[in-house]
Amino acid sequence: MKAKVYVTFKKGVLDPQGKAVGAALESMGYHEVKSLRIGKFIEIDLNGLSKTEAEERLKEMCKKLLANTVVEDYKVEIE
């Protein structure tokens, strides 16, 4: 079973990397970019779990290591 985890900064948390990339795109002539935020995308292969068990285990992984839940949100998708 494959899982996808998306980790992004919470609204209101500054994203200096996103600001820098947005400014670089603006300077390159991409004036249509209103704002830009950078996040993480993680693919995980899981074995031997039901979908419900996998969701619970992935939430644990996110809370313990994959996301800093103080400043980041995460979303899990299971295929």
N, CA, C and O atoms as a Tinker XYZ file with bonds, in Angstrom:
   316  protein
     1  N      0.858000   -1.164000    0.000000    73     2
     2  CA     0.000000    0.000000    0.000000    64     1     3
     3  C      0.908000    1.232000    0.000000    63     2     4     5
     4  O      1.884000    1.304000    0.747000    81     3
     5  N      0.564000    2.198000   -0.855000    73     3     6
     6  CA     1.338000    3.435000   -0.927000    64     5     7
     7  C      0.606000    4.552000   -0.216000    63     6     8     9
     8  O     -0.620000    4.646000   -0.259000    81     7
     9  N      1.384000    5.393000    0.437000    73     7    10
    10  CA     0.825000    6.564000    1.102000    64     9    11
    11  C      1.594000    7.795000    0.660000    63    10    12    13
    12  O      2.795000    7.743000    0.391000    81    11
    13  N      0.873000    8.900000    0.591000    73    11    14
    14  CA     1.479000   10.185000    0.289000    64    13    15
    15  C      1.210000   11.103000    1.477000    63    14    16    17
    16  O      0.093000   11.170000    1.990000    81    15
    17  N      2.256000   11.810000    1.903000    73    15    18
    18  CA     2.136000   12.741000    3.011000    64    17    19
    19  C      2.566000   14.116000    2.508000    63    18    20    21
    20  O      3.651000   14.274000    1.949000    81    19
    21  N      1.704000   15.102000    2.712000    73    19    22
    22  CA     1.989000   16.480000    2.337000    64    21    23
    23  C      2.154000   17.289000    3.623000    63    22    24    25
    24  O      1.265000   17.297000    4.475000    81    23
    25  N      3.285000   17.965000    3.761000    73    23    26
    26  CA     3.562000   18.765000    4.945000    64    25    27
    27  C      3.737000   20.216000    4.498000    63    26    28    29
    28  O      4.549000   20.510000    3.620000    81    27
    29  N      2.968000   21.121000    5.111000    73    27    30
    30  CA     3.039000   22.536000    4.761000    64    29    31
    31  C      3.030000   23.374000    6.037000    63    30    32    33
    32  O      2.565000   22.933000    7.088000    81    31
    33  N      3.557000   24.594000    5.918000    73    31    34
    34  CA     3.491000   25.497000    7.056000    64    33    35
    35  C      2.034000   25.869000    7.326000    63    34    36    37
    36  O      1.231000   25.992000    6.402000    81    35
    37  N      1.710000   26.043000    8.592000    73    35    38
    38  CA     0.378000   26.510000    8.967000    64    37    39
    39  C      0.200000   27.941000    8.472000    63    38    40    41
    40  O      1.170000   28.679000    8.304000    81    39
    41  N     -1.061000   28.321000    8.241000    73    39    42
    42  CA    -1.341000   29.701000    7.847000    64    41    43
    43  C     -0.825000   30.632000    8.937000    63    42    44    45
    44  O     -0.982000   30.357000   10.127000    81    43
    45  N     -0.221000   31.714000    8.528000    73    43    46
    46  CA     0.308000   32.681000    9.481000    64    45    47
    47  C      1.760000   32.454000    9.861000    63    46    48    49
    48  O      2.384000   33.331000   10.457000    81    47
    49  N      2.311000   31.286000    9.526000    73    47    50
    50  CA     3.718000   31.013000    9.806000    64    49    51
    51  C      4.532000   31.496000    8.607000    63    50    52    53
    52  O      4.224000   31.165000    7.462000    81    51
    53  N      5.566000   32.276000    8.879000    73    51    54
    54  CA     6.409000   32.789000    7.810000    64    53    55
    55  C      7.106000   31.648000    7.073000    63    54    56    57
    56  O      7.529000   30.664000    7.681000    81    55
    57  N      7.219000   31.798000    5.748000    73    55    58
    58  CA     7.885000   30.818000    4.900000    64    57    59
    59  C      8.993000   31.539000    4.132000    63    58    60    61
    60  O      8.778000   31.949000    2.992000    81    59
    61  N     10.184000   31.703000    4.740000    73    59    62
    62  CA    11.247000   32.457000    4.082000    64    61    63
    63  C     11.699000   31.853000    2.757000    63    62    64    65
    64  O     12.038000   32.587000    1.829000    81    63
    65  N     11.707000   30.531000    2.657000    73    63    66
    66  CA    12.091000   29.891000    1.396000    64    65    67
    67  C     11.058000   30.199000    0.314000    63    66    68    69
    68  O     11.419000   30.492000   -0.826000    81    67
    69  N      9.788000   30.133000    0.666000    73    67    70
    70  CA     8.734000   30.467000   -0.284000    64    69    71
    71  C      8.816000   31.918000   -0.729000    63    70    72    73
    72  O      8.617000   32.221000   -1.905000    81    71
    73  N      9.111000   32.827000    0.219000    73    71    74
    74  CA     9.271000   34.254000   -0.115000    64    73    75
    75  C     10.423000   34.444000   -1.099000    63    74    76    77
    76  O     10.296000   35.181000   -2.078000    81    75
    77  N     11.548000   33.776000   -0.834000    73    75    78
    78  CA    12.728000   33.913000   -1.696000    64    77    79
    79  C     12.449000   33.390000   -3.102000    63    78    80    81
    80  O     12.822000   34.029000   -4.085000    81    79
    81  N     11.801000   32.240000   -3.204000    73    79    82
    82  CA    11.486000   31.670000   -4.521000    64    81    83
    83  C     10.466000   32.553000   -5.242000    63    82    84    85
    84  O     10.578000   32.773000   -6.448000    81    83
    85  N      9.476000   33.058000   -4.511000    73    83    86
    86  CA     8.488000   33.955000   -5.106000    64    85    87
    87  C      9.131000   35.225000   -5.645000    63    86    88    89
    88  O      8.800000   35.684000   -6.738000    81    87
    89  N     10.052000   35.787000   -4.870000    73    87    90
    90  CA    10.756000   36.990000   -5.313000    64    89    91
    91  C     11.629000   36.703000   -6.529000    63    90    92    93
    92  O     11.721000   37.531000   -7.436000    81    91
    93  N     12.269000   35.540000   -6.555000    73    91    94
    94  CA    13.103000   35.172000   -7.704000    64    93    95
    95  C     12.251000   35.024000   -8.961000    63    94    96    97
    96  O     12.647000   35.481000  -10.033000    81    95
    97  N     11.092000   34.393000   -8.840000    73    95    98
    98  CA    10.198000   34.262000   -9.991000    64    97    99
    99  C      9.735000   35.633000  -10.480000    63    98   100   101
   100  O      9.669000   35.879000  -11.685000    81    99
   101  N      9.418000   36.520000   -9.544000    73    99   102
   102  CA     9.015000   37.889000   -9.904000    64   101   103
   103  C     10.129000   38.580000  -10.684000    63   102   104   105
   104  O      9.875000   39.225000  -11.701000    81   103
   105  N     11.366000   38.440000  -10.200000    73   103   106
   106  CA    12.500000   39.090000  -10.872000    64   105   107
   107  C     12.783000   38.478000  -12.242000    63   106   108   109
   108  O     13.410000   39.116000  -13.089000    81   107
   109  N     12.326000   37.253000  -12.464000    73   107   110
   110  CA    12.504000   36.590000  -13.760000    64   109   111
   111  C     11.367000   36.919000  -14.727000    63   110   112   113
   112  O     11.346000   36.441000  -15.861000    81   111
   113  N     10.436000   37.728000  -14.272000    73   111   114
   114  CA     9.361000   38.149000  -15.161000    64   113   115
   115  C      8.050000   37.409000  -14.982000    63   114   116   117
   116  O      7.117000   37.629000  -15.755000    81   115
   117  N      7.949000   36.549000  -14.000000    73   115   118
   118  CA     6.711000   35.813000  -13.743000    64   117   119
   119  C      5.844000   36.625000  -12.779000    63   118   120   121
   120  O      5.711000   36.277000  -11.606000    81   119
   121  N      5.268000   37.693000  -13.280000    73   119   122
   122  CA     4.519000   38.631000  -12.451000    64   121   123
   123  C      3.153000   38.101000  -12.022000    63   122   124   125
   124  O      2.510000   38.685000  -11.150000    81   123
   125  N      2.706000   37.004000  -12.622000    73   123   126
   126  CA     1.403000   36.448000  -12.263000    64   125   127
   127  C      1.425000   35.680000  -10.940000    63   126   128   129
   128  O      0.363000   35.358000  -10.407000    81   127
   129  N      2.611000   35.380000  -10.396000    73   127   130
   130  CA     2.712000   34.646000   -9.135000    64   129   131
   131  C      2.383000   35.613000   -7.993000    63   130   132   133
   132  O      3.160000   36.512000   -7.673000    81   131
   133  N      1.216000   35.401000   -7.393000    73   131   134
   134  CA     0.771000   36.274000   -6.292000    64   133   135
   135  C      1.466000   35.907000   -4.988000    63   134   136   137
   136  O      1.955000   36.784000   -4.276000    81   135
   137  N      1.513000   34.621000   -4.674000    73   135   138
   138  CA     2.221000   34.154000   -3.481000    64   137   139
   139  C      2.648000   32.715000   -3.712000    63   138   140   141
   140  O      2.130000   32.034000   -4.596000    81   139
   141  N      3.593000   32.266000   -2.912000    73   139   142
   142  CA     4.152000   30.925000   -3.090000    64   141   143
   143  C      4.595000   30.416000   -1.728000    63   142   144   145
   144  O      5.218000   31.145000   -0.956000    81   143
   145  N      4.272000   29.165000   -1.440000    73   143   146
   146  CA     4.722000   28.537000   -0.194000    64   145   147
   147  C      5.366000   27.209000   -0.548000    63   146   148   149
   148  O      4.918000   26.511000   -1.458000    81   147
   149  N      6.405000   26.871000    0.168000    73   147   150
   150  CA     7.157000   25.644000   -0.062000    64   149   151
   151  C      6.766000   24.628000    1.017000    63   150   152   153
   152  O      6.596000   24.987000    2.182000    81   151
   153  N      6.628000   23.369000    0.625000    73   151   154
   154  CA     6.309000   22.309000    1.575000    64   153   155
   155  C      7.118000   21.059000    1.285000    63   154   156   157
   156  O      8.072000   21.090000    0.508000    81   155
   157  N      6.730000   19.959000    1.916000    73   155   158
   158  CA     7.399000   18.674000    1.721000    64   157   159
   159  C      6.380000   17.668000    1.200000    63   158   160   161
   160  O      5.206000   17.701000    1.570000    81   159
   161  N      6.850000   16.777000    0.338000    73   159   162
   162  CA     6.042000   15.668000   -0.168000    64   161   163
   163  C      6.804000   14.393000    0.128000    63   162   164   165
   164  O      7.974000   14.265000   -0.230000    81   163
   165  N      6.137000   13.440000    0.788000    73   163   166
   166  CA     6.784000   12.196000    1.205000    64   165   167
   167  C      5.948000   11.020000    0.702000    63   166   168   169
   168  O      4.737000   10.979000    0.918000    81   167
   169  N      6.596000   10.066000    0.033000    73   167   170
   170  CA     5.929000    8.823000   -0.388000    64   169   171
   171  C      6.417000    7.694000    0.516000    63   170   172   173
   172  O      7.614000    7.557000    0.771000    81   171
   173  N      5.480000    6.900000    0.988000    73   171   174
   174  CA     5.816000    5.803000    1.893000    64   173   175
   175  C      5.111000    4.529000    1.407000    63   174   176   177
   176  O      3.911000    4.546000    1.135000    81   175
   177  N      5.862000    3.429000    1.302000    73   175   178
   178  CA     5.275000    2.115000    1.024000    64   177   179
   179  C      5.068000    1.406000    2.355000    63   178   180   181
   180  O      5.984000    1.329000    3.175000    81   179
   181  N      3.871000    0.894000    2.566000    73   179   182
   182  CA     3.534000    0.214000    3.815000    64   181   183
   183  C      3.157000   -1.241000    3.528000    63   182   184   185
   184  O      2.589000   -1.550000    2.481000    81   183
   185  N      3.479000   -2.122000    4.464000    73   183   186
   186  CA     3.144000   -3.543000    4.338000    64   185   187
   187  C      2.320000   -4.014000    5.522000    63   186   188   189
   188  O      2.513000   -3.560000    6.649000    81   187
   189  N      1.401000   -4.927000    5.255000    73   187   190
   190  CA     0.726000   -5.676000    6.305000    64   189   191
   191  C     -0.238000   -4.906000    7.183000    63   190   192   193
   192  O     -0.499000   -5.325000    8.311000    81   191
   193  N     -0.777000   -3.796000    6.707000    73   191   194
   194  CA    -1.717000   -3.033000    7.516000    64   193   195
   195  C     -3.026000   -2.832000    6.763000    63   194   196   197
   196  O     -3.047000   -2.736000    5.536000    81   195
   197  N     -4.106000   -2.770000    7.515000    73   195   198
   198  CA    -5.376000   -2.364000    6.915000    64   197   199
   199  C     -5.313000   -0.859000    6.661000    63   198   200   201
   200  O     -4.405000   -0.186000    7.149000    81   199
   201  N     -6.264000   -0.333000    5.906000    73   199   202
   202  CA    -6.267000    1.096000    5.626000    64   201   203
   203  C     -6.406000    1.902000    6.919000    63   202   204   205
   204  O     -5.741000    2.925000    7.084000    81   203
   205  N     -7.256000    1.454000    7.826000    73   203   206
   206  CA    -7.454000    2.144000    9.105000    64   205   207
   207  C     -6.176000    2.128000    9.931000    63   206   208   209
   208  O     -5.787000    3.148000   10.501000    81   207
   209  N     -5.519000    0.964000    9.998000    73   207   210
   210  CA    -4.254000    0.867000   10.738000    64   209   211
   211  C     -3.185000    1.757000   10.109000    63   210   212   213
   212  O     -2.426000    2.426000   10.811000    81   211
   213  N     -3.139000    1.756000    8.784000    73   211   214
   214  CA    -2.154000    2.576000    8.075000    64   213   215
   215  C     -2.361000    4.058000    8.379000    63   214   216   217
   216  O     -1.393000    4.781000    8.615000    81   215
   217  N     -3.600000    4.512000    8.374000    73   215   218
   218  CA    -3.894000    5.917000    8.688000    64   217   219
   219  C     -3.406000    6.270000   10.088000    63   218   220   221
   220  O     -2.804000    7.326000   10.288000    81   219
   221  N     -3.658000    5.403000   11.045000    73   219   222
   222  CA    -3.225000    5.660000   12.418000    64   221   223
   223  C     -1.698000    5.692000   12.531000    63   222   224   225
   224  O     -1.133000    6.572000   13.180000    81   223
   225  N     -1.046000    4.730000   11.896000    73   223   226
   226  CA     0.426000    4.678000   11.939000    64   225   227
   227  C      1.033000    5.903000   11.271000    63   226   228   229
   228  O      2.010000    6.460000   11.771000    81   227
   229  N      0.466000    6.329000   10.147000    73   227   230
   230  CA     0.975000    7.505000    9.449000    64   229   231
   231  C      0.795000    8.771000   10.281000    63   230   232   233
   232  O      1.671000    9.635000   10.300000    81   231
   233  N     -0.337000    8.881000   10.968000    73   231   234
   234  CA    -0.543000   10.031000   11.853000    64   233   235
   235  C      0.518000   10.050000   12.951000    63   234   236   237
   236  O      1.050000   11.108000   13.286000    81   235
   237  N      0.824000    8.879000   13.511000    73   235   238
   238  CA     1.874000    8.782000   14.526000    64   237   239
   239  C      3.212000    9.236000   13.960000    63   238   240   241
   240  O      3.935000   10.003000   14.595000    81   239
   241  N      3.543000    8.751000   12.744000    73   239   242
   242  CA     4.812000    9.110000   12.101000    64   241   243
   243  C      4.909000   10.618000   11.902000    63   242   244   245
   244  O      5.954000   11.223000   12.141000    81   243
   245  N      3.814000   11.212000   11.465000    73   243   246
   246  CA     3.802000   12.657000   11.233000    64   245   247
   247  C      3.992000   13.427000   12.531000    63   246   248   249
   248  O      4.777000   14.373000   12.589000    81   247
   249  N      3.280000   13.024000   13.559000    73   247   250
   250  CA     3.368000   13.728000   14.836000    64   249   251
   251  C      4.740000   13.565000   15.486000    63   250   252   253
   252  O      5.223000   14.485000   16.148000    81   251
   253  N      5.376000   12.396000   15.303000    73   251   254
   254  CA     6.648000   12.129000   15.963000    64   253   255
   255  C      7.867000   12.570000   15.163000    63   254   256   257
   256  O      8.897000   12.893000   15.754000    81   255
   257  N      7.778000   12.591000   13.807000    73   255   258
   258  CA     8.993000   12.857000   13.038000    64   257   259
   259  C      8.785000   13.658000   11.756000    63   258   260   261
   260  O      9.535000   14.597000   11.491000    81   259
   261  N      7.793000   13.307000   10.969000    73   259   262
   262  CA     7.692000   13.861000    9.622000    64   261   263
   263  C      7.260000   15.320000    9.581000    63   262   264   265
   264  O      7.620000   16.040000    8.649000    81   263
   265  N      6.498000   15.771000   10.569000    73   263   266
   266  CA     6.026000   17.160000   10.600000    64   265   267
   267  C      6.284000   17.751000   11.974000    63   266   268   269
   268  O      6.173000   17.070000   12.994000    81   267
   269  N      6.627000   19.015000   11.980000    73   267   270
   270  CA     6.726000   19.760000   13.239000    64   269   271
   271  C      5.347000   20.367000   13.462000    63   270   272   273
   272  O      5.044000   21.439000   12.938000    81   271
   273  N      4.522000   19.691000   14.231000    73   271   274
   274  CA     3.113000   20.070000   14.348000    64   273   275
   275  C      2.885000   21.403000   15.046000    63   274   276   277
   276  O      1.751000   21.879000   15.093000    81   275
   277  N      3.923000   22.010000   15.584000    73   275   278
   278  CA     3.799000   23.343000   16.163000    64   277   279
   279  C      3.610000   24.368000   15.040000    63   278   280   281
   280  O      2.816000   25.299000   15.173000    81   279
   281  N      4.339000   24.195000   13.941000    73   279   282
   282  CA     4.295000   25.173000   12.850000    64   281   283
   283  C      3.846000   24.588000   11.512000    63   282   284   285
   284  O      3.674000   25.325000   10.542000    81   283
   285  N      3.655000   23.268000   11.454000    73   283   286
   286  CA     3.298000   22.623000   10.179000    64   285   287
   287  C      2.006000   21.823000   10.300000    63   286   288   289
   288  O      1.692000   21.262000   11.350000    81   287
   289  N      1.272000   21.788000    9.197000    73   287   290
   290  CA     0.121000   20.903000    9.046000    64   289   291
   291  C      0.526000   19.759000    8.146000    63   290   292   293
   292  O      1.493000   19.870000    7.392000    81   291
   293  N     -0.208000   18.655000    8.217000    73   291   294
   294  CA     0.062000   17.540000    7.307000    64   293   295
   295  C     -1.245000   16.957000    6.813000    63   294   296   297
   296  O     -2.282000   17.056000    7.467000    81   295
   297  N     -1.168000   16.342000    5.631000    73   295   298
   298  CA    -2.316000   15.654000    5.041000    64   297   299
   299  C     -1.813000   14.320000    4.543000    63   298   300   301
   300  O     -0.751000   14.248000    3.924000    81   299
   301  N     -2.562000   13.259000    4.805000    73   299   302
   302  CA    -2.189000   11.902000    4.414000    64   301   303
   303  C     -3.170000   11.380000    3.385000    63   302   304   305
   304  O     -4.382000   11.512000    3.561000    81   303
   305  N     -2.663000   10.787000    2.308000    73   303   306
   306  CA    -3.482000   10.107000    1.303000    64   305   307
   307  C     -2.973000    8.686000    1.167000    63   306   308   309
   308  O     -1.769000    8.453000    1.051000    81   307
   309  N     -3.903000    7.734000    1.182000    73   307   310
   310  CA    -3.533000    6.329000    1.014000    64   309   311
   311  C     -4.131000    5.834000   -0.289000    63   310   312   313
   312  O     -5.320000    6.022000   -0.548000    81   311
   313  N     -3.294000    5.192000   -1.120000    73   311   314
   314  CA    -3.749000    4.667000   -2.412000    64   313   315
   315  C     -4.238000    3.241000   -2.271000    63   314   316
   316  O     -4.659000    2.632000   -3.255000    81   315
